[in-house]
Each structure stands twice: as structure tokens, then as C-alpha cells.
């Protein structure tokens, strides 16, 4: 790790920790402010961050995390925002992040808040990132908001890395299976089939099926490609139709494994944003309204909007969400406990932390 000591000197060292977050806590306990924390193992060529969407304007989470970390350190050192952005632009090695930091600095110097400048760049910053920065502006703790954004981005990078690692072996097996099947159809079947036919013997069932697939492979590939294209177009058109989007998203949540993961992800995004806004001093009802649009699943969002209506009528947030059946059962239970104990923000953040640990 690299960190700043009490007099501003940059120091380096090593710590043993299971996660990046745990390493940061150990470093802070030493009385220094962590600047960069990275794993000490060598670069893994198989699982390194490979970006397929090279035409996308959205900045990589790892680079955004570095920028947010730099800003958090500088702002917590009581530097002005425009100065912090200028320093961050000069210290980053990534030209894209340098341009981004300079663009943010120009917007801030023109009188806009950092959240407003970010909001004008929807292709670069996701809405939940903007909400965290807005909460920092409201609470006058932008440095803390940038630290929270850094933690969020670090968690996402770590989860993506784990998913790639978990999927590498199954993807290798599937690839080898396709290669083996192609070899059988292209080499083995044409070599064995004439032996049976020349001797007037019927082909075994398996060999006959493989030979039929080989002879009609072109039509099969055309049909499969057409089916995939038709399915993608149908789903795309259905998602653009507001009347069909909600039933489609509800069906998506019922898909085994994938639906459950999506539900937990939406719950974590919602509770994290709600906790951040409440911590910033936003009224719970207004925080609840601001958190709903960040939920990407339209079915879940519609149920949460029903909960907002119930809260306006005087129902507690936990009861309203429970009645709406919008999120996993543990969420309204923790919200109810938080409301009764006066620690709603802590309970929401606790749920987000538990989800992170399970990931």
C-alpha cells in the first residue's frame, strides 16, 4: 500500500488482509491515510480486466475508483474542490481520467456543483454514483462521499473479478465441448459412415443422428441464428413497451439463480442510496422517493413507488415496503428495526455490508 503520514509524506508498506476494505482499516489503524491499496500477487493474465465494450464512453470502475480515492484524500485534507480536481488530473497516469478530472474542474469553476457536472455526463457516471456525491454536497462532507464512492467501486471491481474467476473453468469446458463436437462432425463421422454404407449395414442410431446433423449443419446454424436474433428483437421491443416491461421484469426475477442475484443487487443498490441520503440529512420520505428511480427492474420499482404512496399516507417505511413485497423480506424487517430504534441509517448500511460479505 501507499499512504500519507501525519506530515504529508507518502509512505509504502505491506499488510495481510482478506479484502481491500479490511486492509484499509488496518492501514488507518496505523495512523496514516491510505492512498492506494493493491494485491501483492503478480498480474494474472487469464483474469485481468478485459474490456469488450471499447466503444463505450462509460469509464471503467477501477479507474473511477482511483479518481474517487484521490479526491477523497485531497478533500479530507481540506483542499478546495477545484484544487483537488486539478491535482488529481496531474497525478493520474490514465489520459481518460485526466481529461475527465479537468472537465469536472472546469464545470466546478463555472459555478456548478460536482454532482451537477456529473449529472450532465450520464454516459460516464451511473445515477447511483451521482446520488452519493449529491448526498456529500448536502451534508458538506464531499470527502466522505468520495470515500464511500471509492468503497462502492472497489467492491464492484472485486465482485467482477470473482465472477470472472468463477466462470473461467466452466467457459473453458464449454469451449472444449464445442471444439470436440466440431471435430467429431467434421472428421470422425465422415470417416466412419462410409464403412457401414459400403457394407450395406444400417448406421447406428447415434452415428445416424450425427450424420444427419452434419448434412444439415448449414440449415441448423441458420435456424439457430435466426431464432436468437428473433428472441433478442422480441425482448428489446417488449422492454421498450411500458405495458410489457413490468411483466417481463417480473418474469426475469423468477428465473432461477439469475433472478435471485438481480433481486439482491437491486435491494443493495436501493438500501445503499437510501442510507447515504438519510445520512446526508435528507428527510426519509424524500430519500425514499430519490432512491426509487435508481432501481433498474421496473417491476421492483413499481412496487417501491406503491410503498412511497403508502408512506405519504402515514404508513412506516418498513411496513410499506413489506406490504408492497418489493424487496427481500430481510430488508423491511431491518428497516422496521431501524425506525423503531432511531438507527435507520445504520441498519440500511448494515444490510449493504452483509450483501458485500456474502458476495
C-alpha positions in Angstrom: 0.0 0.0 0.0 0.9 3.7 -0.3 -0.3 6.1 2.3 0.2 9.7 3.6 1.6 10.1 7.1 0.8 12.9 9.5 3.1 15.4 7.9 2.0 14.6 4.3 4.8 12.3 3.3 4.0 9.3 1.0 5.0 6.0 2.7 4.8 2.4 1.4 4.3 -0.9 3.2 2.6 -4.3 3.3 -0.3 -5.6 5.3 -2.0 -9.0 5.4 -5.8 -8.8 4.9 -8.5 -10.9 3.2 -10.1 -7.9 1.4 -9.2 -4.4 0.3 -11.6 -2.9 2.8 -10.0 -4.8 5.7 -6.6 -3.7 4.5 -7.7 -0.1 4.6 -8.9 -0.4 8.2 -5.6 -1.9 9.2 -3.7 0.9 7.5 -5.8 3.6 9.1 -5.2 2.0 12.5 -1.5 2.7 12.0 -2.3 6.4 11.9 -1.8 7.0 8.2 -4.2 7.8 5.4 -4.3 5.1 2.7 -3.7 6.4 -0.8 -3.6 3.1 -2.9 -4.1 -0.5 -1.8 -3.4 -3.3 -4.2 -2.8 -7.0 -4.1 0.8 -8.1 -3.9 0.5 -11.1 -6.3 1.6 -10.8 -9.9 -0.7 -9.9 -12.7 -3.0 -12.8 -13.7 -3.1 -12.9 -17.4 -6.2 -15.1 -17.5 -8.4 -13.0 -15.2 -7.1 -9.5 -15.9 -9.7 -6.8 -16.7 -10.6 -7.3 -20.3 -13.0 -4.7 -21.7 -15.0 -5.8 -24.7 -17.1 -2.5 -24.9 -14.2 -0.4 -26.2 -16.7 1.9 -27.9 -18.4 2.7 -24.7 -17.9 6.1 -23.1 -18.5 4.8 -19.6 -15.4 4.9 -17.6 -14.1 1.6 -16.1 -15.0 1.2 -12.4 -11.3 0.6 -11.5 -10.2 3.9 -12.9 -13.1 5.8 -11.4 -12.3 4.2 -8.0 -8.7 5.5 -8.3 -10.0 9.0 -9.1 -12.5 8.9 -6.2 -9.8 7.7 -3.9 -7.5 10.6 -4.9 -10.3 13.2 -4.4 -11.3 11.7 -1.0 -7.7 12.0 0.3 -7.3 15.6 -1.0 -10.7 16.8 0.1 -10.3 15.3 3.6 -7.0 17.3 3.7 -9.2 20.4 3.5 -8.2 21.3 -0.1 -10.7 23.2 -2.3 -12.6 21.1 -4.7 -11.2 22.7 -7.9 -7.6 22.4 -6.5 -8.3 18.7 -5.6 -9.5 18.0 -9.1 -6.5 19.8 -10.7 -4.1 17.7 -8.5 -6.0 14.5 -9.3 -5.7 15.3 -13.0 -1.9 15.8 -12.8 -1.3 12.6 -10.7 -3.3 10.1 -12.7 -1.5 8.2 -15.4 -4.7 7.4 -17.4 -5.3 10.1 -20.1 -9.1 9.4 -20.0 -9.2 10.1 -16.2 -7.0 13.1 -16.7 -9.5 14.6 -19.2 -12.4 13.6 -17.0 -10.9 15.3 -14.0 -10.1 18.5 -16.0 -13.7 18.5 -17.3 -15.1 18.3 -13.8 -12.8 21.0 -12.7 -13.9 23.4 -15.4 -17.6 22.7 -14.5 -16.9 23.4 -10.8 -15.0 26.6 -11.6 -18.1 27.8 -13.7 -20.2 27.6 -10.5 -21.8 24.2 -10.8 -21.6 21.6 -8.0 -19.7 18.4 -8.6 -22.9 16.4 -8.7 -24.4 18.7 -11.3 -21.4 18.4 -13.6 -21.5 14.6 -13.2 -25.2 14.6 -13.9 -24.5 16.3 -17.2 -22.4 13.3 -18.2 -24.9 10.4 -18.0 -22.7 8.2 -20.3 -19.8 8.4 -17.9 -21.4 8.3 -14.4 -24.1 6.0 -13.3 -27.1 7.6 -11.4 -26.2 6.0 -8.1 -22.7 7.5 -8.2 -24.3 10.9 -8.7 -26.7 10.4 -5.8 -23.7 9.6 -3.4 -22.0 12.8 -4.5 -25.2 14.8 -4.1 -25.5 13.5 -0.6 -22.0 14.6 0.1 -22.9 18.1 -1.2 -25.9 18.3 1.0 -24.1 17.1 4.2 -21.0 19.3 3.4 -18.9 16.2 3.6 -17.8 15.7 0.0 -14.6 14.0 1.0 -16.6 11.3 2.9 -18.9 10.9 -0.1 -15.9 10.3 -2.4 -14.5 7.8 0.1 -17.9 6.0 0.1 -17.9 6.0 -3.7 -14.4 4.6 -3.7 -15.5 1.8 -1.4 -18.5 1.0 -3.6 -16.4 0.9 -6.8 -13.8 -1.2 -5.1 -16.4 -3.7 -4.1 -17.8 -3.8 -7.7 -14.4 -4.4 -9.2 -13.7 -7.2 -6.7 -17.1 -8.9 -7.4 -16.5 -8.7 -11.2 -13.1 -10.3 -10.7 -14.6 -13.1 -8.6 -17.2 -13.7 -11.2 -14.6 -13.9 -14.0 -12.6 -16.3 -11.9 -15.6 -18.5 -11.2 -16.7 -18.6 -14.8 -13.3 -19.2 -16.3 -13.3 -23.0 -15.8 -17.0 -23.6 -17.0 -16.3 -21.4 -20.0 -13.2 -23.5 -20.8 -15.2 -26.7 -20.5 -18.0 -25.4 -22.8 -15.4 -24.2 -25.3 -13.7 -27.6 -25.4 -17.0 -29.3 -25.7 -17.8 -27.3 -28.8 -14.4 -28.0 -30.3 -14.7 -31.7 -29.6 -18.2 -31.8 -31.2 -16.9 -30.0 -34.3 -14.0 -32.5 -34.6 -16.5 -35.4 -34.4 -18.8 -33.9 -37.0 -16.0 -32.7 -39.3 -13.6 -35.6 -39.1 -14.8 -38.7 -37.3 -18.3 -39.0 -38.7 -17.2 -38.7 -42.4 -14.5 -41.3 -41.8 -16.7 -43.9 -40.2 -20.0 -43.5 -42.1 -18.7 -45.0 -45.4 -17.6 -48.2 -43.7 -21.2 -49.0 -42.8 -22.7 -47.8 -46.1 -20.3 -49.7 -48.3 -21.0 -53.0 -46.4 -24.8 -52.4 -46.7 -25.2 -52.1 -42.9 -27.5 -49.6 -41.2 -25.9 -46.8 -39.3 -26.2 -47.0 -35.5 -28.7 -44.6 -34.0 -26.1 -42.2 -32.6 -24.0 -42.2 -35.8 -27.1 -41.7 -37.9 -28.1 -38.7 -35.8 -24.6 -37.2 -36.0 -24.5 -37.7 -39.8 -27.9 -36.0 -40.2 -26.7 -33.0 -38.2 -23.6 -32.8 -40.3 -25.5 -33.0 -43.6 -28.0 -30.3 -42.4 -25.5 -28.2 -40.4 -25.9 -25.1 -42.6 -29.7 -25.1 -42.1 -29.4 -25.8 -38.4 -27.0 -22.9 -38.0 -29.2 -20.5 -40.0 -32.3 -21.5 -37.9 -30.4 -21.2 -34.6 -29.0 -17.7 -35.6 -32.5 -16.6 -36.8 -34.1 -17.8 -33.5 -31.5 -15.9 -31.4 -32.0 -12.7 -33.4 -35.8 -13.0 -33.2 -35.6 -13.6 -29.5 -33.3 -10.6 -28.9 -35.5 -8.4 -31.0 -38.7 -9.6 -29.3 -37.2 -8.9 -25.8 -35.9 -5.5 -26.9 -39.3 -4.4 -28.3 -41.0 -5.7 -25.2 -38.7 -3.8 -22.9 -39.5 -0.6 -24.8 -43.2 -1.1 -24.3 -44.1 0.3 -20.9 -47.1 -2.1 -20.7 -44.9 -5.2 -21.3 -41.8 -4.0 -19.4 -43.2 -4.7 -15.9 -44.4 -8.2 -16.6 -41.2 -9.0 -18.4 -39.1 -7.8 -15.5 -41.3 -9.7 -13.1 -40.7 -12.9 -15.1 -36.9 -12.1 -15.1 -36.9 -12.1 -11.3 -38.5 -15.6 -11.3 -35.6 -17.1 -13.3 -33.6 -19.5 -11.0 -30.3 -18.1 -9.7 -30.1 -15.1 -12.1 -33.4 -13.7 -10.8 -32.3 -14.0 -7.2 -29.0 -12.4 -7.9 -30.8 -9.5 -9.6 -33.2 -9.1 -6.7 -30.3 -8.9 -4.2 -28.4 -6.4 -6.4 -31.4 -4.1 -6.7 -32.0 -4.3 -2.9 -28.4 -3.4 -2.2 -28.5 -0.5 -4.6 -31.7 0.8 -3.1 -30.7 0.5 0.5 -27.2 1.9 0.0 -28.6 5.0 -1.7 -31.4 5.4 0.9 -28.8 5.2 3.7 -26.5 7.7 2.0 -29.3 10.3 1.6 -30.6 9.9 5.1 -27.0 10.3 6.4 -26.8 13.5 4.5 -29.8 14.9 6.3 -32.4 14.3 3.6 -35.9 13.6 5.0 -36.8 9.8 4.9 -39.7 10.3 2.5 -37.7 12.4 0.1 -34.8 10.0 0.3 -37.2 7.1 -0.4 -38.5 9.0 -3.5 -35.0 9.8 -4.7 -33.9 6.1 -4.3 -36.7 4.6 -6.3 -35.6 5.8 -9.8 -32.2 4.0 -9.3 -33.8 0.6 -9.3 -33.5 -0.7 -12.8 -36.0 -3.5 -12.6 -39.3 -1.9 -13.5 -41.4 -4.3 -11.5 -39.5 -3.8 -8.4 -39.5 0.0 -9.0 -43.3 0.0 -9.4 -43.8 -1.9 -6.1 -41.5 0.6 -4.4 -43.5 3.5 -5.8 -46.6 2.0 -4.3 -44.7 1.9 -1.0 -43.9 5.6 -1.4 -47.6 6.3 -1.7 -48.4 4.4 1.4 -45.6 6.3 3.3 -47.2 9.5 2.3 -50.5 8.2 3.8 -48.8 7.8 7.1 -47.5 4.2 7.0 -44.0 3.5 8.2 -41.3 2.8 5.6 -40.7 -0.8 6.8 -44.4 -1.6 6.8 -45.0 0.0 3.4 -42.1 -2.0 1.7 -43.3 -5.2 3.4 -46.8 -4.7 2.1 -45.5 -4.0 -1.4 -43.4 -7.2 -1.4 -40.8 -5.2 -3.4 -37.6 -6.4 -1.8 -36.3 -9.5 0.1 -38.1 -10.0 3.4 -35.0 -9.1 5.4 -35.0 -5.5 4.1 -38.3 -4.3 5.5 -37.5 -6.2 8.8 -34.2 -4.3 9.2 -35.9 -1.0 8.2 -38.6 -1.6 10.8 -36.0 -2.2 13.5 -34.1 0.9 12.4 -37.2 3.1 12.6 -38.1 1.8 16.0 -34.6 2.2 17.4 -33.9 5.5 15.6 -30.9 3.9 13.7 -32.4 3.6 10.3 -29.2 4.7 8.5 -27.1 2.2 10.4 -29.5 -0.7 9.7 -29.6 0.1 6.0 -25.8 0.3 5.8 -25.6 -3.0 7.8 -27.7 -4.7 5.1 -25.4 -3.4 2.3 -22.4 -4.6 4.2 -23.9 -8.1 4.7 -24.5 -8.4 1.0 -21.0 -7.4 0.3 -19.7 -10.0 2.7 -21.7 -12.8 1.0 -20.5 -11.8 -2.4 
